Amino acid sequence: MQAIKNHNLYLLHVLFGVLLLVQWPSVEAQDDSLIKDAQKQQQQLIDKYGLLEQAQWLRSCENMIQQLSLKHFQQCQILNADYPNAYSLAHGVVMLTKGLLENIRNDDQLAHILAHEHAHLALKHHQQAQAMVMNPPKLFTKSRIKKFYRGIEQAADDAADELLVRHHRDPKQIHHYLIRIEKLIKESSADHEKLQDRIHRNQIPDEIIEPHWVRQNM
């Protein structure tokens, strides 16, 4: 992963796993800039990993978007990448990696992942990050970056929890998934630190194993 020397760009890297370096436009063109940058990031990811046309995974993603009424998502794509991650891009595309989908065991886990990523769009987290980069606080320290990141991740988790409850789904099933992928991430990595902040390890129900997910991941 390319080192980020500039603190402003480092903020975006920490927040969203952005893979391209962005040159920010005027405030008036903020939304257009976000969309153009999202399109560039999408193409970079496709060029690097390629897309999987796995019909069952695509159908599961598209059906869940409809069931949860995730109106900001226009398209679901699956990256042929072994690491577990999801990207909600500002132009309405959600990208899930093969490594993510291989570690899902039930529909509630997929529902939470999609609801979490959708919340970043619905709550305008991309715009908030851009605004901070364009007008950073005087003390733009690593600790403030982490605090900002934790705030938006918690907000996205809270929104996902609430949405799943409204749709009579179990929001706690996601923690089994997070614990599982935590083992795949190096202890020293920033991603591992992010997961530690999000995982609930106590008072979670037994994991539900749904046969269709087991069959898809065989």
C-alpha positions, 0 to 999 in steps of 0.5 A: 500500500502506497505510503501517504505523506500528506496528513490530509490525504492520510485522513482519507486513506484511514477513513475509507481505504482510498487507493488513489491520491486526490486533488481537491477542488473548490467547495462549490464543486465538492459533490462533483469532485466526490463522484469523479473521484469515486469513479476513478477509485472504482476503475482502479479497483477493477483494473487491479483485481477484476470483477467476479460475475458470481451470480448467487453472490450478486443476487444476494447483494441485489436482493438485500439492497431491495429488502432493506430499501438502501436507496443510495445504492445503484449497483453492487459489484464483486471484486476478485480480491482475497482480502475482506473489505467493502467500499461504498462509493459516492456515486452509488456503487457498493463493492464487496470483495470475494474475501468478504463474501467467503466469510459470511455465514448468514443473511443478517451479516450481509445485511449489516455490512450493506447497511453499514456501507449505505450509512456512510452515504446516507449520513454524508460521511464522504462529504464530512471527510472532504470538508475536514480535509479542505478546512482542517483543524489547527491541530490535525493530529493522528489522534484527532484523525482516529477520533473522527474515524471512530465517530463515523464508524460508530455512527454507521454501525448504529445506523445499521443496527437500527435498520436491521432491528426495523427489518426484524433482523439480528444486528448482533450476528455481524460480530461473528463475522468481524471476529472471523475476519479479525484473524485474517488481519495482521495484528499491527495493521490499522485495519486490525485496530479499527476492528478492535473498536467495533467488535462486541465479544460478550453477550452475542447470540450463537452464530446462525449458519445458513445452508445457502451461504455454506454452499456458496462458499464451498 
